[in-house]
């Protein structure tokens, strides 16, 4: 931006107060035309925030028109209307803004309501409690994060957190009359971290918190007005004697005293930043500096005083002004007769613009302090509120920076200040109405400024600033989308969806779920469902779909995400919200969801699990459950019979139940072709259990139930019940080979050598005689039995070997001789030796065989 001429110095508009200067800068000419500020209760938000007002029922005013109920109106700092709504509740005793720029309105009953700057009632209204309601609220002070209320019996109640309001009674007792005035020291400024209240009563001031009320025992009373500095370190009080007194916040140090020569207290008392105090009477504004210096301003209308960290705002009927101490950098540059390096650099730049050769001479005069001069001009431009002077100061800084070394002054400092000035100038525009100074913006931080612009629905400017600062635009865009949906109640869902998606789709970090949740909250459920199609985060998408009644979509999204917790969330919500049959039909087509739901039901609701499996065709799962139940019933039957005869009947019933369950399991397995093997196996197990029950009844011996098929057959043989063994063999079509093995092992285990020998003689063994011989030998059968069994071997050589292995050496030798097996005789000779008679006989037999061969 360029300059259209010489920039005038602001020094002529300054007022000297001691060795410092103060200026009144007009921020706006107010846009409102039908407001009588002197008849209103006014609440101004700090940091140039919105202004709320309502008719002050403490004043007698003429009401125009037929309306008798007060109207709460909200304006920007420039006086542009933001909202208006009728107040049809109780009498208002307090009104103020929170740090989040929510408007709090307190009734005399102790009820507190919250509104947005656009007049929308917010959730979170609360009450100060029954005691406050009974006594009634006389006065209320609202600060950034809470409020303090004075009740009819002069008790103090505090709410220190508006997000979780818990009224707490402070330790103020024994007041006989209403306090003259009160002030709040916010928790961030106290050592305890808790709110403290200054209560002026009688001739003293009491410092009150939750634990104690400490009388400061002042001798200056009575205190008619009191104010706390923005940094919480100082207190200013106006006494009944017309004196303005300043202490430290703990009353530990007396700082100054100033006689105002006024018998009546000021209408308003406020700090101007942290180094001076402003007092307003009917047509006079008196500003008192830290050393007793003062400046008096004559006013033609009533003003509201709003303390800021670097000054005080003066809000009147027609104007909005900022009274502040002139920043040091500005004073160095523009003070009349200033020889500071910054002033000389500024003059040199002006001469350069005029193409005057003295510019070079002026620059050479400050070459040693040039970095300091550049810094002063940059700081002055940052503090200046008029755009032409900002440009002139930044040009002077750039002019001097060109002659500095690379490390003498950082170039990015100039770029950052230019960026900040662009933002602040845009905020100060009447259409925006946010007249922040650089100091206020730094204290508030620019991300918070963007958030406030967003809440004020200045979305385009918020996006521009976000882009300039390198911030993500997602929060601004989401807020815009929510505001767009709220304002477009007559636009069809599909059309509104297309508008929102077209604006938000280029930003992957945007959460469509947030926009959808807002649409759901205002009743646009169809639009919410459409928007959720574009949400990429399943953890946010699924719960909203469930809330919208889109259970099937929610389950599909949860399955696609692969998050088991989300699937379980969807299943639990569906179980509560849907008829069982509908839930089961959804699960039938989704094996993964069915498996997870089955796992849950298996631990918590087995009956429901069975219904799910039957409905979804998972017959094998129901069959497996039946088999498990049958095995448990059989085990229970065994325990009952082992307990004695008293429980025998219960054991029989349990056994019958086990058979019945197995039959059901078999039928269920046969419902599917893939599980026919399990069906056959289960059916055979049921037949076996049934046969075992019959065998126990026939034999009167409770030793069959629970045995395997082989053990059942073995038990029959062991008991000598060969008829029963034959029945088992026939019933289950046991092969000859398997039957012979089982019977042989049973006879060996029972050491029934006669039976074993008889069994070996029955017919040709399908397993041969070797297993008989090996088992009998291992079990320690008598040698006579072994000899007879081995004697049935047809092969002589093999017979001789088995006889030798069984220790029947003489018989082995005779057999070997009969078959003329010299090798066997040699082995026997080696085993026996030649000294014993048997050894000699074997040797003779061997010699005969060898002679016969020769």
C-alpha positions as a printed Julia matrix, in Angstrom:
854×3 Matrix{Float64}:
   0.0      0.0    0.0
   1.28     3.46  -0.78
   1.2      6.88   0.9
  -0.6      9.83  -0.6
   1.43    12.52   1.2
   3.37    13.39   4.28
   2.14    11.53   7.35
   1.26    13.82  10.23
   2.76    13.22  13.64
   0.33    12.0   16.29
   2.2     13.86  19.03
  -0.17    16.8   18.82
  -3.03    14.55  19.96
  -1.18    13.21  22.98
  -1.68    14.34  26.55
   1.29    14.45  28.86
   0.89    12.82  32.27
   4.14    13.28  34.11
   6.91    12.01  31.88
   4.55     9.81  29.87
   2.06    10.43  27.13
  -1.5      9.17  26.72
  -3.7      9.15  23.66
  -7.4      8.79  22.96
  -7.83     6.92  19.72
 -11.26     6.7   18.14
 -11.88     3.13  17.14
 -15.35     3.49  15.63
 -18.29     5.76  15.19
 -21.0      3.46  16.47
 -23.31     1.96  13.86
 -26.34     1.66  16.12
 -28.97     4.38  15.89
 -31.74     3.38  18.32
 -29.68     2.7   21.45
 -29.85     4.82  24.6
 -26.73     3.68  26.33
 -27.42     5.63  29.52
 -30.61     3.6   30.04
 -28.97     0.22  29.58
 -27.24    -2.39  31.64
 -24.15    -2.99  29.5
 -21.71    -5.91  29.4
 -18.6     -5.55  27.23
 -16.34    -8.51  26.56
 -12.64    -7.98  27.02
 -10.19    -8.09  24.14
 -12.53    -5.97  21.97
 -15.26    -8.6   22.11
 -19.02    -8.17  21.64
 -21.28    -5.84  23.6
 -24.52    -6.99  25.23
 -27.14    -4.69  26.7
 -30.62    -4.78  28.17
 -32.86    -2.14  29.67
 -31.66    -1.29  33.18
 -34.6     -1.81  35.52
 -32.74     0.12  38.21
 -33.41     3.31  36.29
 -36.7      5.03  35.51
 -37.02     5.18  31.75
 -39.82     5.85  29.28
 -40.74     2.65  27.44
 -41.55     3.22  23.78
 -44.26     1.09  22.17
 -46.41    -1.66  23.62
 -43.61    -4.06  24.55
 -42.98    -4.22  28.26
 -40.57    -7.16  28.38
 -36.9     -6.24  28.02
 -34.95    -7.18  24.94
 -31.35    -8.36  25.19
 -29.33    -7.0   22.28
 -25.85    -7.97  21.17
 -23.53    -5.82  19.03
 -19.99    -5.91  17.74
 -17.49    -3.41  19.1
 -18.37    -1.25  16.07
 -22.05    -1.22  16.99
 -23.27    -3.63  14.31
 -26.15    -5.8   15.49
 -25.43    -9.48  16.05
 -28.55   -10.68  17.85
 -31.64    -9.64  19.8
 -33.98   -11.75  21.87
 -36.77   -11.03  24.32
 -36.12   -11.7   27.97
 -39.26   -13.3   29.42
 -37.71   -14.73  32.58
 -36.92   -13.23  35.96
 -35.24    -9.99  36.91
 -31.66    -9.67  35.69
 -29.08    -8.87  38.36
 -25.91    -9.66  36.44
 -24.7     -9.97  32.88
 -21.23   -10.6   31.48
 -19.04   -12.51  29.06
 -16.92   -15.6   29.66
 -13.48   -16.22  28.17
 -15.18   -18.21  25.42
 -17.38   -15.18  24.63
 -20.53   -16.82  25.95
 -23.01   -14.39  27.45
 -24.04   -15.19  31.02
 -27.29   -13.76  32.39
 -28.0    -14.17  36.11
 -31.51   -13.91  37.56
 -32.33   -12.74  41.07
 -33.38   -16.34  41.81
 -29.82   -17.52  41.21
 -30.59   -19.15  37.88
 -27.82   -18.66  35.3
 -28.39   -18.86  31.54
 -25.81   -19.0   28.76
 -26.21   -17.53  25.27
 -23.98   -17.32  22.24
 -23.12   -13.95  20.73
 -25.77   -14.72  18.11
 -28.52   -15.01  20.7
 -28.8    -18.79  20.74
 -29.37   -20.3   24.17
 -26.62   -22.74  25.02
 -26.69   -25.9   27.05
 -25.23   -25.68  30.51
 -27.63   -23.44  32.4
 -27.36   -23.92  36.14
 -28.53   -22.66  39.49
 -26.58   -21.21  42.4
 -28.56   -23.46  44.72
 -31.63   -23.45  46.91
 -30.1    -21.18  49.55
 -29.29   -18.52  46.98
 -32.77   -18.88  45.5
 -34.34   -18.46  48.92
 -32.3    -15.38  49.85
 -32.33   -13.87  46.36
 -29.31   -12.55  44.48
 -28.51    -8.84  44.94
 -25.44    -8.47  42.76
 -23.19   -10.53  40.57
 -19.67   -10.17  39.14
 -18.82   -12.3   36.11
 -15.16   -12.87  35.26
 -13.46   -14.99  32.61
 -14.05   -18.48  33.96
 -16.68   -18.01  36.66
 -18.89   -15.7   38.67
 -19.4    -14.43  42.21
 -22.9    -13.66  43.54
 -24.01   -11.68  46.61
 -27.28   -12.93  48.16
 -29.96   -11.11  50.14
 -28.47   -12.05  53.5
 -25.02   -10.87  52.35
 -23.49   -14.27  51.65
 -21.12   -14.87  48.77
 -21.38   -17.78  46.35
 -18.79   -18.56  43.71
 -18.75   -20.76  40.61
 -15.12   -21.08  39.56
 -15.61   -23.34  36.51
 -18.45   -22.63  34.12
 -17.95   -25.93  32.29
 -18.63   -27.88  35.5
 -20.58   -25.42  37.66
 -20.45   -26.3   41.37
 -21.6    -23.39  43.54
 -19.4    -22.9   46.6
 -20.17   -20.69  49.56
 -17.4    -18.34  50.61
 -16.47   -17.6   54.2
 -18.24   -14.25  54.54
 -20.38   -14.0   57.65
 -21.77   -11.33  59.96
 -22.42    -8.46  57.55
 -25.2     -6.24  58.85
 -25.64    -4.15  55.71
 -25.04    -4.39  52.01
 -21.39    -3.91  51.0
 -20.42    -0.63  49.37
 -18.72    -2.41  46.48
 -16.95    -5.63  45.52
 -14.12    -6.75  43.25
 -12.8    -10.16  42.2
  -9.19   -11.33  42.06
  -9.23   -14.15  39.53
  -7.7    -17.53  40.47
  -4.86   -17.13  37.97
  -3.63   -14.14  39.99
  -3.83   -15.61  43.51
  -1.24   -17.68  45.36
  -3.85   -20.26  46.36
  -5.16   -20.68  42.83
  -8.68   -20.0   44.12
 -10.89   -16.98  43.57
 -10.67   -14.19  46.14
 -13.27   -11.45  46.63
 -12.66    -7.96  48.01
 -15.72    -6.77  49.94
 -15.81    -3.13  51.02
 -18.1     -2.59  54.01
 -18.14    -0.15  56.87
 -14.76     1.55  56.95
 -12.68    -1.41  55.84
 -12.21    -4.1   53.2
 -12.42    -7.84  53.81
 -10.54   -10.32  51.63
 -12.76   -13.39  51.32
 -12.07   -16.86  49.97
 -13.53   -20.32  50.6
 -11.67   -20.79  53.86
 -11.49   -17.41  55.57
 -12.56   -13.79  55.59
  -9.63   -11.54  56.55
 -10.34    -7.95  57.6
  -7.59    -5.73  56.17
  -8.22    -3.17  58.95
  -7.9     -0.15  56.71
  -8.01     3.36  58.09
  -9.01     5.05  54.84
 -12.66     3.94  54.73
 -15.3      3.78  53.7
 -14.3      2.4   50.27
 -16.92     3.38  47.67
 -15.33     1.97  44.53
 -12.64    -0.66  44.06
 -10.93    -2.16  40.99
  -8.25    -4.79  40.4
  -5.52    -4.24  37.8
  -5.54    -6.58  34.77
  -2.38    -8.31  36.0
  -3.93    -8.88  39.45
  -1.04    -7.16  41.24
  -2.59    -3.81  42.2
  -5.8     -2.46  43.7
  -7.31     0.98  43.17
  -9.95     2.26  45.61
 -11.97     5.47  45.9
 -12.63     6.45  49.5
 -15.43     8.39  51.09
 -13.03    11.31  51.49
 -12.64    11.62  47.74
  -9.2     10.02  47.55
  -7.92     7.52  45.02
  -5.6      5.06  46.77
  -3.53     2.31  45.19
  -2.17    -0.74  47.05
  -0.56    -3.98  46.07
  -3.15    -6.74  45.71
  -2.43    -8.17  49.16
  -2.64    -4.7   50.81
   0.96    -5.26  51.85
   2.28    -2.06  50.3
   0.76     1.38  49.97
   1.7      2.79  46.56
   0.0      6.15  46.03
  -2.75     8.5   47.11
  -4.49    11.15  45.02
  -7.12    13.65  46.19
  -9.78    14.05  43.5
 -11.56    16.97  45.24
 -14.87    15.18  44.67
 -17.36    14.45  47.43
 -19.29    11.93  45.35
 -17.81     8.66  44.17
 -17.27     8.21  40.43
 -19.88     6.34  38.45
 -17.14     4.05  37.18
 -13.61     3.23  38.22
 -11.32     1.2   35.93
  -7.68     0.56  35.33
  -6.07     1.92  32.17
  -3.69    -0.93  31.5
  -1.63    -1.53  34.61
  -0.07     1.86  35.28
  -2.93     4.37  35.59
  -6.53     4.55  36.77
  -9.53     6.14  35.03
 -12.47     7.63  36.98
 -15.68     8.76  35.32
 -18.24    11.19  36.66
 -21.22    12.57  34.76
 -19.2     14.6   32.23
 -15.6     14.2   33.36
 -13.05    11.48  32.82
 -10.07    11.77  35.13
  -6.99     9.67  34.53
  -4.45     9.46  37.35
  -0.93     8.25  36.66
   1.31     6.19  38.93
   3.03     9.19  40.51
   0.01    11.38  41.13
   0.09    13.05  37.72
  -3.3     13.39  36.09
  -5.16    14.26  32.93
  -8.75    15.43  32.77
 -11.0     14.93  29.76
 -14.34    16.67  29.32
 -17.05    14.42  27.89
 -20.4     15.27  26.45
 -22.0     11.88  27.05
 -21.91     8.95  29.44
 -19.29     6.28  28.86
 -18.72     2.68  29.86
 -15.15     1.83  30.89
 -13.68    -1.49  29.78
 -10.23    -2.33  31.08
  -7.74    -3.88  28.67
  -4.18    -5.01  29.33
  -2.77    -1.9   27.63
  -5.49     0.68  28.15
  -9.16     1.28  28.74
 -11.93     1.37  26.15
 -14.46     4.2   26.35
 -17.86     3.17  25.01
 -20.37     5.95  24.57
 -23.57     6.58  22.67
 -21.8      7.62  19.47
 -18.16     6.6   19.76
 -15.89     3.8   20.79
 -12.43     4.96  21.85
  -9.25     3.54  23.28
  -7.41     5.48  25.96
  -3.91     4.15  26.46
  -0.41     5.1   27.39
   1.6      5.82  24.25
   3.98     2.86  23.75
   7.63     3.74  24.29
   8.64     3.05  20.7
   5.97     5.42  19.34
   6.98     8.07  21.85
  10.64     7.73  20.82
   9.81     8.25  17.15
   7.13    10.95  17.27
   7.85    12.89  20.47
   8.51    16.51  19.58
  12.22    17.17  19.51
  13.12    13.5   19.88
  16.74    12.62  19.06
  16.29     8.88  19.6
  17.81     6.69  16.86
  14.35     5.63  15.71
  13.23     9.25  15.27
  16.38    10.11  13.29
  15.89     7.04  11.04
  12.26     8.03  10.47
  13.34    11.58   9.51
  16.01    10.19   7.19
  13.41     8.09   5.4
  11.16    11.13   4.97
  14.08    13.08   3.47
  14.82    10.16   1.18
  11.22    10.17  -0.06
  11.61    13.91  -0.73
  14.84    13.15  -2.66
  16.74    15.32  -0.24
  20.48    14.68  -0.02
  20.42    15.23   3.72
  18.89    11.76   4.04
  22.35    10.23   3.63
  23.8     12.62   6.2
  21.06    11.69   8.69
  21.66     8.01   8.13
  25.41     8.36   8.68
  24.72    10.08  11.99
  23.14     6.94  13.45
  25.26     4.28  11.81
  26.42     2.91  15.19
  22.84     2.6   16.5
  21.16     1.65  13.24
  19.94    -1.8   14.43
  18.38    -0.13  17.47
  16.72     2.46  15.22
  15.3     -0.25  12.95
  13.95    -2.15  15.96
  12.34     1.02  17.33
  10.57     1.75  14.02
   9.34    -1.84  13.76
   8.03    -1.78  17.34
   6.4      1.58  16.73
   4.66     0.31  13.58
   3.44    -2.72  15.5
   1.96    -0.51  18.23
   0.48     2.11  15.88
  -3.26     1.96  15.1
  -3.36     4.22  12.03
  -2.5      2.45   8.81
  -0.67     5.35   7.03
   1.69     5.76   9.98
   2.25     2.0   10.07
   3.34     2.15   6.43
   5.64     5.09   7.04
   7.27     3.43  10.03
   7.81     0.13   8.23
   9.33     1.97   5.26
  11.75     3.65   7.64
  12.61     0.26   9.15
  13.21    -1.32   5.73
  15.31     1.69   4.7
  17.55     1.28   7.72
  17.65    -2.52   7.5
  19.25    -2.27   4.06
  22.35    -0.75   5.66
  22.58    -3.25   8.54
  24.74    -6.35   8.47
  23.01    -9.69   7.98
  23.09   -10.61  11.66
  22.51    -7.13  13.11
  18.74    -7.23  12.69
  16.7    -10.32  11.69
  14.94    -9.81   8.38
  12.1    -12.19   9.35
  11.14    -9.85  12.2
  10.0     -7.26   9.64
   8.1     -9.9    7.69
   6.35   -11.17  10.85
   5.3     -7.66  11.91
   3.97    -6.88   8.43
   1.94   -10.06   8.55
   0.6     -9.19  12.0
  -0.32    -5.66  10.92
  -2.25    -6.96   7.93
  -4.21    -9.2   10.26
  -4.87    -6.5   12.87
  -5.95    -3.96  10.26
  -8.38    -6.48   8.8
  -9.76    -7.17  12.28
 -10.25    -3.46  13.0
 -12.41    -2.96   9.91
 -15.94    -1.81  10.94
 -17.44    -4.82   9.21
 -15.48    -7.11  11.51
 -15.44    -4.95  14.63
 -12.53    -6.52  16.51
 -10.22    -3.57  17.35
  -7.32    -5.44  18.91
  -3.99    -3.8   19.57
  -0.77    -5.71  19.03
  -0.34    -6.18  22.77
  -3.86    -7.55  23.12
  -3.42    -9.87  20.13
  -0.17   -11.18  21.6
  -1.83   -11.85  24.96
  -4.85   -13.46  23.31
  -2.73   -15.3   20.66
  -3.67   -15.33  17.01
  -5.04   -18.92  17.01
  -7.57   -17.77  19.62
  -8.35   -14.76  17.44
  -9.09   -17.14  14.56
 -11.33   -19.16  16.85
 -13.23   -16.02  17.87
 -13.65   -14.98  14.26
 -15.02   -18.43  13.54
 -17.53   -18.18  16.38
 -18.51   -14.76  15.08
 -19.19   -16.41  11.68
 -16.49   -14.43   9.92
 -15.37   -17.59   8.19
 -13.75   -16.07   5.11
 -11.51   -13.81   7.17
 -10.74   -16.66   9.57
  -9.65   -18.8    6.61
  -7.48   -16.01   5.2
  -5.75   -15.5    8.54
  -5.32   -19.26   9.02
  -3.65   -19.47   5.63
  -1.42   -16.48   6.41
  -0.34   -18.04   9.69
   0.14   -21.51   8.23
  -2.67   -22.95  10.36
  -4.92   -25.75   9.2
  -8.33   -24.55   7.97
 -10.23   -27.61   9.19
 -11.84   -26.1   12.3
 -12.99   -23.05  10.39
 -14.43   -25.13   7.57
 -16.27   -27.46   9.93
 -17.77   -24.48  11.78
 -18.78   -22.94   8.45
 -20.47   -26.16   7.41
 -22.38   -26.36  10.7
 -23.48   -22.73  10.4
 -24.49   -23.34   6.78
 -26.64   -26.29   7.77
 -28.3    -24.35  10.59
 -29.13   -21.47   8.25
 -30.42   -23.61   5.36
 -33.42   -25.32   6.89
 -35.38   -25.16   3.62
 -32.64   -26.58   1.37
 -33.04   -30.27   0.4
 -30.62   -32.74   1.98
 -28.93   -33.77  -1.27
 -28.36   -30.2   -2.42
 -26.98   -29.13   0.95
 -24.8    -32.23   1.05
 -23.29   -31.34  -2.34
 -22.58   -27.78  -1.23
 -20.84   -28.86   1.96
 -18.86   -31.67   0.34
 -17.7    -29.43  -2.51
 -16.18   -27.01   0.01
 -14.73   -29.55   2.43
 -13.63   -32.41   0.2
 -10.21   -30.93  -0.59
  -9.14   -31.1    3.04
  -8.44   -34.67   4.26
  -8.2    -33.64   7.91
 -11.8    -32.34   7.96
 -14.06   -34.53  10.07
 -17.39   -34.96   8.32
 -18.59   -36.73  11.46
 -18.59   -33.42  13.33
 -20.76   -31.82  10.65
 -23.03   -34.85  10.59
 -23.4    -34.74  14.37
 -24.51   -31.12  14.12
 -27.01   -32.01  11.39
 -28.37   -34.76  13.6
 -28.61   -32.42  16.58
 -30.81   -29.97  14.68
 -33.04   -32.69  13.29
 -31.52   -33.21   9.8
 -31.03   -36.95  10.23
 -31.16   -37.7    6.5
 -28.49   -35.11   5.79
 -26.37   -36.5    8.62
 -26.53   -39.98   7.08
 -25.52   -38.59   3.68
 -22.56   -36.7    5.12
 -21.29   -39.74   6.98
 -20.62   -41.45   3.67
 -17.62   -39.11   3.34
 -16.2    -39.72   6.82
 -12.96   -41.69   6.67
 -12.56   -42.31  10.41
 -14.64   -45.33  11.35
 -14.34   -44.57  15.08
 -16.32   -41.37  14.52
 -18.56   -42.68  11.77
 -19.9    -45.83  13.43
 -21.39   -44.3   16.62
 -23.2    -41.62  14.61
 -24.61   -44.16  12.16
 -25.91   -46.16  15.1
 -27.5    -43.04  16.56
 -29.18   -42.4   13.23
 -30.64   -45.89  13.13
 -28.38   -46.99  10.24
 -27.31   -50.16  12.02
 -26.49   -52.19   8.93
 -24.27   -49.44   7.52
 -22.63   -49.02  10.9
 -21.85   -52.73  11.15
 -20.42   -52.75   7.63
 -18.21   -49.73   8.37
 -16.99   -51.32  11.6
 -16.12   -54.57   9.8
 -14.3    -52.68   7.04
 -12.21   -50.87   9.64
 -10.94   -54.12  11.14
 -11.47   -52.75  14.66
 -13.02   -55.45  16.84
 -14.04   -52.9   19.47
 -16.06   -50.97  16.91
 -17.71   -54.18  15.71
 -18.66   -55.04  19.28
 -20.04   -51.51  19.78
 -22.22   -51.91  16.72
 -23.36   -55.38  17.79
 -24.29   -54.3   21.32
 -26.25   -51.3   20.06
 -27.99   -53.46  17.46
 -28.86   -56.07  20.05
 -30.62   -53.43  22.14
 -32.26   -51.57  19.27
 -33.37   -54.31  16.84
 -35.68   -57.31  17.05
 -33.66   -60.49  17.41
 -34.77   -61.88  14.08
 -33.65   -58.74  12.25
 -30.31   -58.82  14.01
 -29.84   -62.47  13.11
 -30.67   -61.86   9.48
 -27.97   -59.17   9.35
 -25.43   -61.47  10.97
 -26.22   -64.32   8.58
 -24.48   -62.53   5.71
 -21.47   -61.42   7.77
 -19.43   -64.37   9.11
 -16.88   -62.14  10.89
 -19.54   -60.28  12.83
 -21.33   -63.53  13.58
 -18.12   -65.05  14.94
 -17.46   -62.07  17.24
 -21.04   -62.03  18.44
 -20.91   -65.77  19.04
 -17.72   -65.39  21.08
 -19.4    -62.76  23.21
 -22.56   -64.81  23.7
 -20.55   -67.9   24.57
 -19.28   -66.13  27.68
 -22.39   -64.18  28.62
 -25.59   -65.5   27.01
 -25.3    -69.13  25.82
 -29.02   -69.36  25.09
 -28.79   -66.36  22.79
 -25.79   -67.93  21.1
 -27.87   -71.0   20.25
 -30.58   -68.85  18.74
 -27.99   -67.0   16.67
 -26.41   -70.19  15.39
 -29.74   -71.82  14.54
 -30.98   -68.71  12.77
 -27.78   -68.26  10.78
 -27.51   -71.95   9.82
 -24.47   -72.65  11.96
 -25.87   -76.05  13.01
 -22.4    -77.45  13.65
 -21.85   -74.86  16.39
 -25.11   -75.87  18.11
 -24.17   -79.52  17.7
 -20.77   -78.89  19.27
 -22.53   -77.29  22.21
 -24.78   -80.33  22.56
 -21.77   -82.64  22.51
 -20.1    -80.55  25.2
 -23.25   -80.68  27.31
 -23.49   -84.45  26.78
 -19.93   -84.98  27.94
 -20.56   -82.87  31.01
 -23.75   -84.85  31.73
 -21.86   -88.15  31.38
 -19.14   -86.89  33.72
 -21.82   -85.87  36.19
 -23.42   -89.28  35.98
 -20.07   -90.89  36.77
 -19.59   -88.68  39.8
 -23.1    -89.48  41.08
 -22.56   -93.23  40.81
 -19.19   -92.97  42.48
 -20.86   -91.14  45.38
 -22.91   -94.2   46.28
 -26.24   -95.87  45.79
 -28.21   -92.82  46.94
 -27.15   -90.97  43.8
 -27.36   -93.9   41.43
 -30.81   -92.94  40.15
 -29.6    -89.42  39.41
 -26.65   -90.89  37.58
 -28.95   -92.99  35.38
 -30.98   -89.91  34.49
 -27.85   -87.94  33.71
 -26.63   -90.75  31.48
 -29.96   -90.82  29.66
 -29.73   -87.04  29.16
 -26.26   -87.44  27.71
 -27.55   -89.95  25.15
 -30.45   -87.68  24.26
 -28.09   -84.72  23.75
 -25.82   -86.78  21.55
 -28.75   -87.84  19.37
 -29.69   -84.17  18.94
 -26.11   -83.24  18.11
 -25.96   -85.98  15.49
 -29.15   -84.75  13.85
 -27.76   -81.19  13.76
 -24.47   -82.28  12.22
 -26.35   -84.1    9.47
 -28.07   -80.81   8.55
 -24.92   -79.8    6.66
 -23.04   -81.9    4.13
 -19.67   -80.65   5.36
 -20.14   -82.22   8.79
 -21.39   -85.72   7.96
 -18.29   -87.28   9.55
 -19.04   -85.5   12.84
 -22.67   -86.6   12.54
 -21.68   -90.25  12.12
 -19.19   -90.07  14.96
 -21.71   -88.49  17.29
 -24.35   -91.06  16.36
 -21.91   -93.88  17.09
 -21.04   -92.32  20.44
 -24.73   -92.18  21.29
 -25.12   -95.86  20.32
 -22.11   -96.76  22.42
 -23.49   -94.89  25.45
 -26.82   -96.63  24.99
 -25.13  -100.06  24.69
 -23.03   -99.35  27.77
 -26.16   -98.54  29.73
 -27.7   -101.84  28.62
 -24.55  -103.77  29.52
 -24.52  -102.27  32.98
 -28.15  -103.23  33.44
 -27.52  -106.79  32.2
 -24.34  -107.43  34.14
 -25.22  -105.4   37.21
 -21.74  -104.01  37.06
 -21.44  -100.2   36.77
 -18.13  -100.17  34.95
 -19.0    -99.52  31.31
 -20.41   -95.98  31.07
 -17.88   -93.49  29.75
 -15.49   -96.06  28.28
 -14.3    -95.98  24.71
 -15.42   -98.67  22.28
 -12.17  -100.62  22.64
 -12.26  -100.32  26.43
 -15.88  -101.45  26.45
 -15.0   -104.56  24.47
 -11.95  -105.16  26.65
 -14.08  -104.82  29.8
 -16.54  -107.43  28.53
 -13.72  -109.85  27.86
 -12.08  -109.13  31.19
 -15.34  -109.98  32.92
 -15.55  -113.21  30.92
 -18.8   -112.07  29.27
 -17.97  -113.23  25.78
 -21.59  -112.98  24.74
 -21.58  -109.28  25.51
 -18.26  -108.92  23.72
 -19.75  -110.52  20.65
 -22.69  -108.13  20.83
 -20.35  -105.14  20.92
 -18.38  -106.61  18.02
 -21.48  -107.13  15.94
 -23.13  -103.8   16.89
 -20.16  -101.71  15.8
 -18.91  -103.99  13.05
 -15.47  -104.39  14.54
 -13.11  -106.07  12.08
 -11.64  -109.47  12.83
  -8.13  -108.14  13.03
  -9.07  -105.38  15.52
 -11.27  -107.75  17.55
  -8.44  -110.31  17.88
  -6.0   -107.62  18.99
  -8.4   -106.27  21.62
  -9.38  -109.72  22.94
  -5.81  -110.91  23.03
  -4.69  -107.81  24.99
  -7.65  -108.16  27.36
  -6.83  -111.83  28.08
  -3.18  -110.98  28.62
  -4.08  -108.08  30.94
  -6.35  -110.43  32.89
  -3.58  -113.12  32.87
  -6.2   -115.57  31.61
  -3.6   -117.95  30.17
  -6.06  -120.74  29.57
  -8.38  -118.4   27.77
  -5.48  -116.96  25.8
  -4.32  -120.45  24.83
  -7.86  -121.45  23.91
  -8.3   -118.28  21.9
  -5.09  -118.95  20.01
  -6.4   -122.44  19.11
  -9.84  -121.26  17.89
  -8.98  -120.81  14.26
  -6.39  -119.27  12.12
  -5.52  -115.96  13.76
  -5.9   -112.88  11.47
  -3.05  -111.25  13.38
  -0.83  -114.29  13.53
   0.61  -115.97  16.63
   3.57  -113.59  17.06
   1.52  -110.98  18.98
   0.23  -113.73  21.29
   3.73  -114.93  22.0
   5.21  -111.44  22.48
   2.4   -110.26  24.74
   2.37  -113.42  26.85
   6.16  -113.34  27.19
   6.1   -109.67  28.2
   3.29  -110.31  30.71
   5.22  -113.21  32.32
   3.09  -116.13  31.12
   4.06  -119.64  32.32
   6.58  -121.44  30.11
   4.13  -124.27  29.54
   1.62  -121.86  28.06
   4.3   -120.25  25.98
   5.5   -123.67  24.8
   2.04  -124.69  23.68
   1.34  -121.43  21.87
   4.74  -121.42  20.21
   4.21  -125.04  19.28
   1.37  -123.95  16.99
   3.82  -122.1   14.75
   4.09  -123.89  11.39
   7.67  -122.84  10.58
  10.21  -124.94  12.44
  13.05  -122.44  12.27
  10.76  -119.64  13.52
   9.45  -121.96  16.23
  13.01  -122.71  17.38
  13.8   -118.98  17.54
  10.69  -118.2   19.59
  11.4   -121.13  21.98
  14.91  -119.84  22.49
  13.6   -116.29  23.07
  11.15  -117.71  25.66
  14.0   -119.5   27.47
  12.9   -122.98  26.43
  16.39  -123.96  25.28
  16.03  -127.74  25.28
  12.83  -127.57  23.27
  14.48  -125.05  20.98
  17.41  -127.44  20.43
  15.15  -130.37  19.69
  13.11  -128.27  17.25
  16.28  -127.0   15.56
  17.56  -130.58  15.26
  14.33  -131.73  13.69
  14.54  -129.11  11.02
  18.32  -129.6   10.81
  19.04  -125.91  11.58
  22.77  -125.89  12.35
  22.96  -122.16  12.71
  20.34  -122.22  15.44
  22.18  -124.99  17.24
  25.38  -122.92  17.09
  23.54  -119.98  18.69
  22.13  -122.26  21.38
  25.57  -123.76  22.04
  26.94  -120.26  22.49
  24.09  -119.44  24.88
  24.36  -122.65  26.92
  28.07  -123.51  26.83
  29.64  -126.99  26.62
  30.11  -127.84  30.28
  26.46  -128.51  31.1
  24.69  -131.76  30.06
  22.35  -129.73  27.83
  25.34  -128.09  26.23
  26.86  -131.48  25.53
  23.61  -132.74  24.02
  23.39  -129.7   21.76
  26.96  -130.23  20.69
  26.25  -133.86  19.77
  23.17  -132.86  17.8
  25.2   -130.29  15.96
  27.91  -132.85  15.15
  25.34  -135.31  13.76
  23.85  -132.71  11.51
  27.25  -131.73  10.22
  28.21  -135.41   9.68
  25.02  -136.03   7.79
  25.76  -133.08   5.56
  29.23  -134.44   4.75
